Amino acid sequence: MGLSATQGRYVSLKAQAIDVEMTSQQIANERLRLTNQTNELFNLNSNLDPNSDDSLQLNLKLQSIVNIEKSLTLQQTRLDTYYKAITTEIESLKKIVDKRAENLFKED
């Protein structure tokens, strides 16, 4: 891979890393929103008769939120793995560029 191609790949990887970071932040914000919603529902549920229809509806909603949180956690784990792969490749490209630059100066 030539120096231009290496630089192009580097720029592409940096853009992907930024995109992953932004998506991770959005997931974190959504998880925080769901946590707040869960707390509100628990507070409401604590004032209800456990066998009432309202309590059962709240429990169903809470279970739905738990399932969404699990899905978001899985997405976050996948993004973390992808981000690690991107940063590993970026570091590898940096080493290649540094090595090439070092070799250019040695030849002179």
Buried (B, 14 or more C-beta within 10 A) or exposed (E): EEEEEBEEBBEEBBEBBEBBEEBBEEBEEBBEEBEEBBEEBEEEBEEBEEEEEEBEEBBEBBEEBEEBBEEBEEBBEEBEEBBEEBBEBBEEBEEBBEEEEEEEEEEE
